[in-house]
């Protein structure tokens, strides 16, 4: 389970790095100055933003998420990466969104102002969805753990998820319970969160 989590996070970091590099090349080709997005803040440092609940009831999820991203970035730096033939170093800029939508939007703007090159996170659908608009407006690639179909249905070109949506998860779980477990009486609990209200 831990291996799968770290693999997913490694892929997410790699994708963010690739998107950052693509954005940098497009910038150079057009000769225009983007609004802080996908552009290295210094000659050799690529800032990767991160946001998840680091305090509160879901802090254990956020800490595991951050640890996985940290390991992936350390692995990436150990490989001595280059962009456009120049050596670069990836730097993690981590923030605690407390699993709160309002806090998430404030942190999203903070990460934009800090001129990160891409964002890993947020963890929750309820935080990822409102934050994604801010990242989209800034042209920042975002790869979240959000499972709500609404997250990617918004149509933002720079918004990605690192796991399947609730629609896919719900149908697979439902099929398993009925066909494999042969369950006849099934209870569905709605916790009124953006995650809990996702279609199944």
C-alpha positions, -999 to +999 in steps of 0.1 A: +000+000+000+028+024+009+046+015-023+015+024-044+011+057-026+047+067-032+046+056-068+015+077-074+032+107-057+064+102-077+043+102-109+026+134-098+058+152-091+072+140-125+041+153-142+043+187-125+080+189-134+072+181-171+044+206-172+067+232-157+093+225-184+067+227-211+054+260-198+090+274-197+096+264-233+063+279-245+072+311-227+106+313-244+090+307-278+064+333-275+087+359-259+058+369-235+059+372-198+034+349-180+019+358-147+044+339-126+032+305-139+054+277-151+084+299-150+114+291-128+117+316-099+155+315-102+180+300-127+183+267-109+154+262-085+119+249-095+094+255-067+068+228-063+039+239-042+021+215-019-012+218+001-030+193+023-044+191+059-013+192+082-033+199+113-068+188+125-086+154+122-071+147+088-035+156+096-023+120+093-034+120+057-016+153+050+016+142+066+017+109+047+010+128+015+038+153+022+062+126+031+056+109-002+060+141-022+092+149-002+107+115-010+098+118-047+114+153-049+145+140-031+147+111-056+143+136-085+170+159-072+194+129-067+191+121-104+206+156-112+177+167-134+180+193-162+155+215-181+166+229-215+200+214-208+205+234-176+208+217-141+178+224-118+169+216-082+133+210-070+122+227-039+090+219-019+069+247-006+044+231+017+013+247+032-015+235+056-050+239+042-066+223+073-091+205+050-110+239+049-122+254+016-117+290+027-082+283+040-074+264+008-082+294-014-061+317+007-032+293+005-037+288-032-032+326-037-002+325-014+014+298-035+007+318-066+023+349-050+053+328-040+057+320-077+057+282-075+060+263-108+033+238-101+012+224-073+008+189-058-025+189-039-049+196-025-059+163-007-097+169-004-123+175-031-138+203-010-104+222-010-092+212-045-123+224-063-122+261-051-084+263-052-083+250-088-099+282-101-071+303-086-043+280-100-061+280-134-062+318-135-025+319-127-017+292-153-003+268-128-004+230-133-022+213-104-023+176-096-047+168-067-059+137-048-095+150-053-120+123-064-150+145-071-160+144-108-166+182-105-129+188-100-119+179-136-154+186-151-147+223-147-126+221-179-094+237-166-066+226-189-040+226-162-060+206-137-052+169-131-060+141-106-037+114-094-064+088-087-098+078-101-130+098-097-159+090-074-179+079-104-154+051-112-147+042-075-184+041-067-194+019-096-165-006-090-173-008-052-210-012-059-204-040-084-180-058-060-204-057-031-234-070-052-216-095-074-188-108-052-201-103-017-237-111-027-250-084-004-287-078-004-292-050+021-268-021+016-266+012+036-251+043+021-238+070+045-236+106+033-214+128+055-224+160+037-188+167+025-178+173-011-162+138-009-192+121+007-217+136-018-199+123-048-219+101-072-215+063-067 
